[in-house]
């Protein structure tokens, strides 16, 4: 039998390698000797740390290593569900609205951030359409304005509605066709129906009355114009 001393002398590299392997297998944090829950805890900790550093791809990679039978599985799934919203929020803050829209649309209805994601999605769509306006004309421009109006009404927030109404009012002042004017009046009517701020209503009324002669020339639009003016006056009572 060859003595250990001769083995070390003849094969020093191999002997050190075996020592390291034996050390790892002997305990001291060896993955081979950890319980499933201990490995899950390490993955969860690593995933949480990556999540907090906005490294969401790495975070998801760690969190998906946690098995369904782990007590941490539910928490890890909730964190994974939050990833699209977090990515969308970062894109929104950087004014990358197209990317933000794509991420917010991925947000699962089970996500704890779902409601917030819907709000940010609508705001991102409004901003995205606003950025596109200089490149659009005709029906495409009207469609973008219509989408912005619809989203503003759904959000129902005063500052958003005021911004969209101001934009539509500017477009109305420059409209040159019956179809275009009709569409813009419809947009204005839908916003006026939910706007409660007297100052905004008064400014809109003054604009319509100041431009009344031009608008009145569109005979087929007169009923809509009178109805809009009447709605504004009722809102001011």
TORTOR-911234 format. One line per field, with one value per residue (C-alpha): residue in one letter; residue number from 1; x, y negated, z negated. Coordinates in nm, 4 decimals, decimal comma, padded with zeros to 6 digits. Layout:
BEGIN
r [a;...] .
k [NUM;...] .
east [X;...] .
north [Y;...] .
up [Z;...] .
//
This chain:
BEGIN
r [x;x;x;x;x;x;x;x;x;x;x;x;x;x;x;x;x;x;x;x;x;x;x;x;x;x;x;x;x;x;x;x;x;x;x;x;x;x;x;x;x;x;x;x;x;x;x;x;x;x;x;x;x;x;x;x;x;x;x;x;x;x;x;x;x;x;x;x;x;x;x;x;x;x;x;x;x;x;x;x;x;x;x;x;x;x;x;x;x;x;x;x;x;x;x;x;x;x;x;x;x;x;x;x;x;x;x;x;x;x;x;x;x;x;x;x;x;x;x;x;x;x;x;x;x;x;x;x;x;x;x;x;x;x;x;x;x;x;x;x;x;x;x;x;x;x;x;x;x;x;x;x;x;x;x;x;x;x;x;x;x;x;x;x;x;x;x;x;x;x;x;x;x;x;x;x;x;x;x;x;x;x;x;x;x;x;x;x;x;x;x;x;x;x;x;x;x;x;x;x;x;x;x;x;x;x;x;x;x;x;x;x;x;x;x;x;x;x;x;x;x;x;x;x;x;x;x;x;x;x;x;x;x;x;x;x;x] .
k [1;2;3;4;5;6;7;8;9;10;11;12;13;14;15;16;17;18;19;20;21;22;23;24;25;26;27;28;29;30;31;32;33;34;35;36;37;38;39;40;41;42;43;44;45;46;47;48;49;50;51;52;53;54;55;56;57;58;59;60;61;62;63;64;65;66;67;68;69;70;71;72;73;74;75;76;77;78;79;80;81;82;83;84;85;86;87;88;89;90;91;92;93;94;95;96;97;98;99;100;101;102;103;104;105;106;107;108;109;110;111;112;113;114;115;116;117;118;119;120;121;122;123;124;125;126;127;128;129;130;131;132;133;134;135;136;137;138;139;140;141;142;143;144;145;146;147;148;149;150;151;152;153;154;155;156;157;158;159;160;161;162;163;164;165;166;167;168;169;170;171;172;173;174;175;176;177;178;179;180;181;182;183;184;185;186;187;188;189;190;191;192;193;194;195;196;197;198;199;200;201;202;203;204;205;206;207;208;209;210;211;212;213;214;215;216;217;218;219;220;221;222;223;224;225;226;227;228;229;230;231;232;233;234;235;236;237] .
east [00,0000;00,1295;00,1561;-00,0198;00,3185;00,4230;00,0863;00,1386;00,4934;00,3952;00,0673;00,0672;-00,1841;-00,4388;-00,4074;-00,4831;-00,7812;-00,9207;-00,8675;-01,0702;-01,3489;-01,3593;-01,3696;-01,6625;-01,8521;-01,7820;-02,0179;-01,9491;-02,2239;-02,1910;-02,4894;-02,4745;-02,5596;-02,8069;-03,1760;-03,4088;-03,5400;-03,1886;-03,1113;-03,4438;-03,3535;-03,0236;-03,1990;-03,4630;-03,2003;-03,0036;-03,3213;-03,4324;-03,0928;-03,0946;-03,4540;-03,3581;-03,0703;-03,3164;-03,1475;-03,4785;-03,3561;-03,1113;-03,3760;-03,6216;-03,3479;-03,2835;-03,6486;-03,7481;-03,5063;-03,7376;-03,9506;-04,3298;-04,3020;-04,0888;-04,2432;-04,0806;-04,2453;-04,5497;-04,3340;-04,1020;-04,3965;-04,5360;-04,1987;-04,1795;-04,5280;-04,4007;-04,1193;-04,3111;-04,4439;-04,0975;-03,9482;-04,2315;-04,1877;-03,8173;-03,8910;-04,1597;-03,9190;-03,6696;-03,9475;-03,9183;-04,2935;-04,3117;-04,1067;-04,3126;-04,6370;-04,4990;-04,3981;-04,7152;-04,9238;-04,7393;-04,8480;-05,0537;-05,3921;-05,2675;-04,9826;-05,0095;-04,9135;-05,1833;-05,3958;-05,0915;-04,9758;-05,3081;-05,2721;-04,9151;-05,0182;-05,2780;-05,0365;-04,7682;-05,0117;-05,1075;-04,7407;-04,6577;-04,9360;-04,8349;-04,4790;-04,6130;-04,8378;-04,5782;-04,5352;-04,9082;-05,1754;-05,5245;-05,7045;-05,3972;-05,3645;-05,7346;-05,7050;-05,4141;-05,6109;-05,9175;-05,7106;-05,5627;-05,9106;-06,0517;-05,7667;-05,7902;-06,1611;-06,0954;-05,8295;-06,0571;-05,7717;-05,8023;-05,4501;-05,4600;-05,8036;-05,7008;-05,3912;-05,5872;-05,8690;-05,6207;-05,4642;-05,8015;-05,9052;-05,5942;-05,6710;-06,0315;-05,9182;-05,7175;-05,9636;-06,0602;-06,2996;-06,6430;-06,5260;-06,2277;-06,4291;-06,7031;-06,4550;-06,2863;-06,6191;-06,7048;-06,3749;-06,4324;-06,7860;-06,6668;-06,4142;-06,6514;-06,8916;-06,6456;-06,4583;-06,5783;-06,3234;-06,5016;-06,1892;-06,1406;-06,5082;-06,5057;-06,1946;-06,3453;-06,6705;-06,4855;-06,2924;-06,6080;-06,7881;-06,4834;-06,4756;-06,8547;-06,8929;-06,6507;-06,7985;-07,1548;-07,0744;-07,0803;-07,4596;-07,4714;-07,2653;-07,4763;-07,6802;-07,3592;-07,2089;-07,5201;-07,5367;-07,1710;-07,2110;-07,5234;-07,3411;-07,0622;-07,3067;-07,4885;-07,1572;-07,0896;-07,4167] .
north [00,0000;-00,3434;-00,5810;-00,9208;-01,0929;-00,9240;-01,0161;-01,3816;-01,3679;-01,1970;-01,3765;-01,7095;-01,8820;-01,6019;-01,5686;-01,9384;-01,9123;-01,6189;-01,8072;-02,1030;-01,8741;-01,6923;-02,0288;-02,1484;-01,8247;-01,8212;-02,1133;-02,4862;-02,6061;-02,3317;-02,3396;-01,9587;-01,9499;-02,2410;-02,1758;-02,2788;-02,5643;-02,6937;-02,6998;-02,8755;-03,1370;-03,2096;-03,2424;-03,4693;-03,6900;-03,7160;-03,7882;-04,0568;-04,2248;-04,2248;-04,3579;-04,6479;-04,7306;-04,7417;-04,4364;-04,2669;-03,9975;-03,8696;-03,9006;-03,6857;-03,4292;-03,3857;-03,3934;-03,1253;-02,8866;-02,8736;-02,5553;-02,5606;-02,3675;-02,6431;-02,8815;-03,1608;-03,0603;-03,2871;-03,5901;-03,5170;-03,4944;-03,8242;-03,9866;-03,8430;-03,9813;-04,3286;-04,3260;-04,4583;-04,7521;-04,8351;-04,8220;-05,0375;-05,2909;-05,3266;-05,3745;-05,6340;-05,8305;-05,8312;-05,9506;-05,6328;-05,6114;-05,3431;-05,1071;-05,2056;-05,1189;-04,7783;-04,6971;-04,8288;-04,6177;-04,3088;-04,3702;-04,0734;-04,1445;-03,9465;-04,1908;-04,4137;-04,7017;-04,6358;-04,9440;-05,1718;-05,0131;-05,1011;-05,4642;-05,4816;-05,3022;-05,5693;-05,8503;-05,6873;-05,6567;-06,0236;-06,1286;-05,8944;-06,0396;-06,3934;-06,3258;-06,1921;-06,4898;-06,6988;-06,4105;-06,3569;-06,5310;-06,4661;-06,1581;-06,0243;-06,3465;-06,3413;-05,9787;-06,0628;-06,3541;-06,1319;-05,8742;-06,1405;-06,2765;-05,9336;-05,8546;-06,1964;-06,1457;-05,7970;-05,9320;-06,2200;-06,4217;-06,7998;-06,8767;-06,6024;-06,7105;-07,0761;-06,9965;-06,7852;-07,0407;-07,3199;-07,1143;-07,0333;-07,3993;-07,5055;-07,2512;-07,3709;-07,7309;-07,6166;-07,3635;-07,4178;-07,1371;-07,0331;-06,6808;-06,8019;-07,0671;-06,8159;-06,5664;-06,8327;-06,9568;-06,5990;-06,5690;-06,8996;-06,7978;-06,4713;-06,6583;-06,9395;-06,6734;-06,5755;-06,9027;-07,0822;-07,3627;-07,6990;-07,8702;-07,6081;-07,6165;-07,9966;-08,0016;-07,7427;-07,9377;-08,2580;-08,0832;-07,9405;-08,2754;-08,4535;-08,2105;-08,1882;-08,3505;-08,1082;-07,8040;-07,9198;-07,9127;-07,5298;-07,5046;-07,1288;-07,1774;-07,4516;-07,2146;-07,0681;-07,4138;-07,5418;-07,2249;-07,2597;-07,6248;-07,5365;-07,2555;-07,4932;-07,7557;-07,4906;-07,3821;-07,7404;-07,7773] .
up [00,0000;00,0980;-00,1976;-00,1941;-00,2048;00,1226;00,2807;00,1911;00,3246;00,6541;00,7236;00,5362;00,7703;00,7583;00,3830;00,3278;00,5625;00,3644;00,0404;00,1746;00,2930;-00,0415;-00,2196;-00,0123;-00,0672;-00,4385;-00,5184;-00,5620;-00,3286;-00,0692;00,1708;00,1706;-00,1988;-00,2089;-00,2440;00,0387;-00,1755;-00,2426;00,1295;00,1892;-00,0724;00,1033;00,4411;00,2881;00,1252;00,4503;00,6474;00,4036;00,4176;00,8005;00,7996;00,5732;00,8111;01,1077;01,2628;01,3343;01,5725;01,3132;01,0411;01,2353;01,3022;00,9289;00,8265;01,0776;00,9063;00,6046;00,6167;00,5645;00,2379;00,0798;-00,1716;00,0336;00,3605;00,3243;00,2424;00,5334;00,7759;00,6488;00,7084;01,0615;01,1320;01,0369;01,2954;01,6019;01,3989;01,2668;01,6164;01,7480;01,4702;01,5451;01,9162;01,8333;01,6138;01,9019;02,1386;02,3458;02,3837;02,6536;02,4355;02,1313;02,3116;02,4079;02,0494;01,8820;02,1191;01,9946;01,6353;01,5186;01,3588;01,0549;01,0017;00,6930;00,9249;01,1851;01,1106;01,1093;01,4346;01,6001;01,4958;01,6262;01,9447;02,0240;01,9442;02,1598;02,4518;02,4176;02,4151;02,7028;02,9192;02,8259;02,9435;03,2747;03,3518;03,5414;03,7864;03,8432;04,0451;04,1734;04,0423;03,8603;03,6636;03,5750;03,4650;03,2329;03,0845;03,0447;02,8569;02,6292;02,5585;02,4751;02,2379;02,0706;02,0060;01,8653;01,6301;01,5292;01,3823;01,4079;01,5281;01,7936;01,9152;01,9278;02,1345;02,3823;02,4044;02,4730;02,7508;02,9092;02,8791;03,0709;03,3404;03,3589;03,4091;03,7134;03,8568;04,2194;04,3114;04,1901;04,1036;03,9054;03,7198;03,6384;03,4928;03,2824;03,1490;03,0461;02,8605;02,6877;02,5865;02,4304;02,2146;02,1202;01,9896;01,7139;01,6505;01,3382;01,3150;01,3787;01,5092;01,7798;01,8764;01,8969;02,1163;02,3511;02,3728;02,4567;02,7303;02,8876;02,8736;03,0141;03,3069;03,3364;03,6780;03,8421;03,6704;03,7418;04,1119;04,0945;04,1206;04,0487;03,7318;03,5779;03,3528;03,2106;03,1539;02,9743;02,7642;02,6629;02,5669;02,3694;02,1845;02,0861;01,9588;01,7536;01,6034;01,4980;01,3067] .
//
